[in-house]
């Protein structure tokens, strides 16, 4: 059975990915940093659907904790087949009001943690000469939305990281891709003011936000052998927002 680690899987998109991947036959490692009860509920849902896995508490901005998580998972399940670098945060601020603490927090989680997890997992995948890494990006990695300079910069970095890793790791049998969702119904977007939500819904050709499950469906497909020749790509799913 294949093993998948999903960072930030206690809720939102990560949760949907864990459940979707378990349904597709993966043993899933549900990573979280604070929300243990929510992570346990995700694992319970996985098991109700006939799947298996574990929850794992690690702050992925801490390289030591990441290395320990990867080592434990590798030892427990005899390898790592898929890493979904998903844990992320958004702190929207205009440049003139920028709080540099938020700048650090966003880069630590949205960029540096992706490096830590990718490096540690790729070292294990290399042994088997196969593996898949999927990085959760955002349409903001390409689109310019006012107030999102920091978030956009982190997701642009994720897109660049994805392409370079695909080039570096291709000959080692490891595929690296990114998924770039538009607005998705999670806690992250619940905080948006109602007038903003209305404005965005008008701007989206499909006139609705996406669901975490719609993102998970793309992740499951991209991870599968149906996409065995796809690497270095950023797959957008945004109801047409970025067109
Ligand atoms: P979310 O609902 O806020 O969930 C974030 C997850 O990350 C939680 O499980 C949280 O768990 C975990 N997390 C936070 N800090 C962590 C840390 N230091 N170490 C490990 N886990 C940590 O977010 P989401 O909306 O599902 O977003 C997931 C990803 O999709 C992000 O990369 C985001 O940028 C991207 N995305 C989201 C949208 C959207 O509209 N929602 C659109 C485009 C892209 P704990 O509570 O346990 O820390």
Boltz pocket constraint, residues with backbone or C-beta under 6 A from the ligand:
constraints:
  - pocket:
      binder: B
      contacts: [[A, 7], [A, 8], [A, 9], [A, 10], [A, 11], [A, 12], [A, 13], [A, 14], [A, 31], [A, 32], [A, 33], [A, 34], [A, 35], [A, 36], [A, 58], [A, 59], [A, 60], [A, 61], [A, 85], [A, 86], [A, 87], [A, 88], [A, 89], [A, 90], [A, 109], [A, 136], [A, 137], [A, 138], [A, 139], [A, 180], [A, 181], [A, 182], [A, 183], [A, 184], [A, 185], [A, 186], [A, 187], [A, 188], [A, 189]]
      max_distance: 6.0
